[in-house]
Amino acid sequence: MAKFKIQQNPTFKVSVEIPRVGAEPDKVPFEFQYRDRKSLAALFLSWQEAYKADEERFKEMGAELTIVVLTEANIERQVSQVEALVVGWGYDTKLSRESIRALVETSAGAGDAIVKAYQGAFEAARLGN
């Protein structure tokens, strides 16, 4: 009789299509940290709270709010999200906060693609592939 374990693996791998300007997306392997449902919910709640805090800060800035401020806030949010999810990747550059920032700054869609791939892996598992 086959034996199965309840515990999930601590990490999992998914290939992510990273957008490239004027070219086809690069399909890059990423290794993600597994989270159980409660820790995943807590992580997503922290992102939601950070987003709300940014919205309040932007309202307070009024006419001083610029596209540069909005872009920097978006980049910082994506860097934090990727850093929270990714434990390894297929790039030849070592994974670090600085290299994540370089990726997010040079590819406007990279952060969103990585987060979406992470969420998609959980969705596929929930639906039974």
Backbone torsions as a table, in degrees:
resi	resn	phi	psi	omega
1	MET	NA	131.4	179.9
2	ALA	-67.5	143.8	177.6
3	LYS	-108.5	137.7	179.4
4	PHE	-120.5	150.8	177.5
5	LYS	-108.8	143.9	179.2
6	ILE	-75.4	-41.0	-176.3
7	GLN	-64.5	134.4	175.5
8	GLN	-77.7	159.5	173.0
9	ASN	-66.4	147.6	-177.7
10	PRO	-68.4	-21.1	177.3
11	THR	-139.3	162.8	175.0
12	PHE	-146.8	157.8	-176.1
13	LYS	-114.6	139.4	177.8
14	VAL	-143.3	137.6	172.2
15	SER	-84.3	134.2	-176.8
16	VAL	-117.5	132.8	175.8
17	GLU	-84.5	107.0	-179.1
18	ILE	-92.1	120.0	-178.2
19	PRO	-60.9	144.0	175.8
20	ARG	-128.1	135.0	179.6
21	VAL	-68.3	126.1	176.9
22	GLY	69.7	15.5	-178.7
23	ALA	-147.5	169.1	174.7
24	GLU	-67.8	151.3	177.4
25	PRO	-61.9	148.5	172.4
26	ASP	-85.3	131.8	176.4
27	LYS	-93.3	104.6	-171.9
28	VAL	-112.1	130.1	176.6
29	PRO	-73.4	134.0	175.9
30	PHE	-123.4	143.9	172.6
31	GLU	-110.5	123.9	-175.6
32	PHE	-109.1	152.1	173.5
33	GLN	-80.8	130.2	175.4
34	TYR	-76.0	143.4	172.8
35	ARG	-132.2	141.8	174.3
36	ASP	-75.8	175.2	-172.3
37	ARG	-60.4	-40.6	-178.2
38	LYS	-69.1	-43.6	-179.3
39	SER	-71.6	-31.2	175.9
40	LEU	-66.0	-43.8	178.1
41	ALA	-62.6	-40.9	178.6
42	ALA	-63.9	-40.3	178.4
43	LEU	-63.1	-48.5	-179.5
44	PHE	-64.0	-35.2	176.3
45	LEU	-64.4	-40.3	179.0
46	SER	-63.8	-36.7	177.1
47	TRP	-66.8	-41.3	179.2
48	GLN	-62.9	-42.8	179.1
49	GLU	-65.7	-39.3	177.7
50	ALA	-64.4	-39.7	178.4
51	TYR	-63.2	-44.0	178.6
52	LYS	-63.9	-39.4	178.1
53	ALA	-63.4	-40.9	176.5
54	ASP	-62.3	-43.6	179.1
55	GLU	-58.0	-43.1	178.9
56	GLU	-64.5	-43.4	178.6
57	ARG	-61.6	-40.4	179.5
58	PHE	-65.7	-39.8	177.7
59	LYS	-61.6	-42.9	-179.5
60	GLU	-65.7	-29.2	-179.4
61	MET	-71.7	-26.6	179.0
62	GLY	55.2	-126.6	-175.9
63	ALA	-68.2	-15.0	179.0
64	GLU	-78.8	-10.0	178.9
65	LEU	-70.2	127.2	-178.9
66	THR	-125.1	167.0	175.7
67	ILE	-61.8	-30.2	178.5
68	VAL	-66.1	-43.7	179.0
69	VAL	-64.3	-45.0	179.3
70	LEU	-62.2	-42.3	-179.7
71	THR	-65.1	-45.0	179.6
72	GLU	-62.7	-40.2	178.2
73	ALA	-64.0	-41.0	179.2
74	ASN	-65.2	-43.4	178.2
75	ILE	-61.2	-47.2	-178.8
76	GLU	-61.5	-40.7	178.5
77	ARG	-63.1	-44.9	-179.8
78	GLN	-66.1	-38.5	176.9
79	VAL	-60.0	-46.0	179.9
80	SER	-63.6	-40.1	179.4
81	GLN	-64.8	-49.3	-179.4
82	VAL	-62.0	-42.6	179.6
83	GLU	-60.5	-35.6	-180.0
84	ALA	-73.4	-24.1	-174.0
85	LEU	-100.1	-38.7	-166.5
86	VAL	-95.8	133.1	175.0
87	VAL	-114.5	-8.9	178.4
88	GLY	-168.0	157.4	179.5
89	TRP	-152.7	168.6	-176.4
90	GLY	-88.9	4.1	177.7
91	TYR	-72.2	155.4	178.7
92	ASP	-79.6	-5.8	176.2
93	THR	-92.9	134.8	-179.6
94	LYS	-60.0	138.6	177.6
95	LEU	-67.2	122.0	177.0
96	SER	-157.1	168.6	177.5
97	ARG	-58.0	-39.8	-178.8
98	GLU	-67.1	-40.8	-179.8
99	SER	-72.7	-33.0	174.5
100	ILE	-64.0	-44.8	178.0
101	ARG	-59.6	-42.7	179.5
102	ALA	-61.0	-41.7	178.7
103	LEU	-64.4	-48.5	-177.2
104	VAL	-65.8	-36.0	179.3
105	GLU	-72.0	-30.7	-176.9
106	THR	-93.2	-13.8	178.2
107	SER	-132.8	103.4	-176.4
108	ALA	-57.9	-27.4	-177.8
109	GLY	-98.7	-1.8	-174.4
110	ALA	-63.2	-49.3	-178.0
111	GLY	-58.3	-47.1	179.4
112	ASP	-64.0	-39.8	-179.8
113	ALA	-63.5	-39.2	-179.3
114	ILE	-68.1	-47.0	179.3
115	VAL	-62.7	-42.5	-179.8
116	LYS	-63.3	-40.4	178.7
117	ALA	-64.5	-40.0	177.6
118	TYR	-61.7	-50.5	179.6
119	GLN	-62.7	-38.5	179.4
120	GLY	-62.7	-34.5	178.1
121	ALA	-64.4	-38.4	177.8
122	PHE	-70.7	-37.5	179.1
123	GLU	-64.2	-43.9	178.9
124	ALA	-61.9	-39.8	179.8
125	ALA	-67.9	-38.9	-179.3
126	ARG	-66.1	-37.2	-178.5
127	LEU	-85.9	-4.1	179.2
128	GLY	80.0	32.2	-179.1
129	ASN	61.4	NA	NA
